[in-house]
Amino acid sequence: MLPTEYRQFLQVSDGGVGIVGPAGYAMLWRVNDLLRFNKEYEVAEYAPGLLLFGSDGGGEGFAFDLRVPEKPVVAVPFIGMNLADATQLAETFDGFLEYLAQL
């Protein structure tokens, strides 16, 4: 089950692309693209337990860490994707949006 904050976001916007705050940038995928992109990036093989939901428009993906009950948001590199390289950005989806706004 996806975090409530994220599900509410999808109901209102179904993804989005753009600048957040002074320097943050995010490409948040449409709900219809989530499974396809996770399959194409082979997340189940290289970073099992993560669910990608977007990217920074460059080399990092944004994902929920589904291995943890709270489902924090992490960043993971697309090239050389590995759980060991996942970096927690925020404890919640709303916290993630706040993180982007402060970049």
C-alpha positions in Angstrom: 0.0 0.0 0.0 1.3 3.4 -1.0 1.6 6.2 1.7 -1.7 8.1 2.2 0.0 11.5 1.4 1.3 10.2 -1.9 -2.1 8.7 -2.9 -3.8 12.0 -2.1 -1.2 13.8 -4.3 -1.9 11.4 -7.2 -5.7 12.0 -6.9 -5.1 15.7 -7.3 -2.3 15.8 -9.8 -1.4 12.3 -11.1 2.3 13.2 -11.3 4.0 16.4 -12.3 7.2 17.9 -13.6 9.0 21.1 -12.6 10.9 23.2 -10.3 10.1 23.1 -6.6 11.4 26.0 -4.6 14.5 27.9 -5.6 16.5 25.0 -7.0 14.7 21.7 -6.5 13.5 19.8 -9.6 11.4 16.7 -9.8 9.7 14.5 -12.3 7.0 12.7 -10.5 5.5 9.9 -12.6 1.9 9.4 -13.5 0.2 6.5 -11.7 -0.1 4.6 -15.0 3.7 4.8 -15.5 4.8 3.5 -12.0 4.8 -0.2 -12.7 6.2 0.1 -16.2 9.1 2.3 -15.2 9.9 0.1 -12.2 10.0 -2.9 -14.5 12.1 -1.1 -17.1 14.7 0.0 -14.5 14.7 -3.6 -13.1 14.1 -2.3 -9.5 13.1 -5.7 -8.2 16.4 -7.1 -9.3 18.8 -4.3 -8.3 17.0 -2.6 -5.4 14.3 -5.0 -4.1 11.9 -3.3 -1.7 12.0 0.1 -3.4 9.3 1.5 -5.5 10.4 4.3 -7.8 7.9 7.1 -8.3 10.0 9.8 -10.1 13.4 11.3 -10.6 15.5 14.4 -10.3 15.6 14.7 -14.1 19.2 13.4 -14.1 20.8 10.4 -12.7 18.8 9.7 -9.5 15.4 8.2 -8.9 13.1 8.9 -6.1 11.5 5.9 -4.4 9.6 4.7 -1.4 11.5 2.2 0.8 8.7 -0.4 1.2 10.9 -2.5 3.4 10.2 0.0 6.2 6.7 0.3 7.6 6.9 4.1 7.5 7.9 4.0 3.7 10.4 6.8 3.8 11.5 8.5 0.5 15.0 7.7 -0.7 17.1 8.7 -3.7 18.9 5.9 -5.6 21.2 6.2 -8.6 19.8 4.8 -11.9 23.2 3.7 -13.1 24.6 1.1 -10.7 21.3 0.9 -8.8 21.9 -0.8 -5.5 20.2 -0.7 -2.1 23.5 0.2 -0.5 23.5 3.5 -2.4 19.9 4.5 -1.4 20.0 7.7 0.6 17.0 8.7 2.8 15.7 12.1 1.8 12.6 12.3 4.1 10.5 10.3 6.4 7.2 11.1 4.5 6.1 12.2 1.1 5.2 15.6 2.4 8.6 15.8 4.0 10.1 15.0 0.6 8.2 17.9 -1.0 9.5 20.1 1.7 13.1 18.8 1.1 12.8 19.7 -2.6 11.5 23.2 -1.8 14.5 23.9 0.3 17.2 22.9 -2.2 
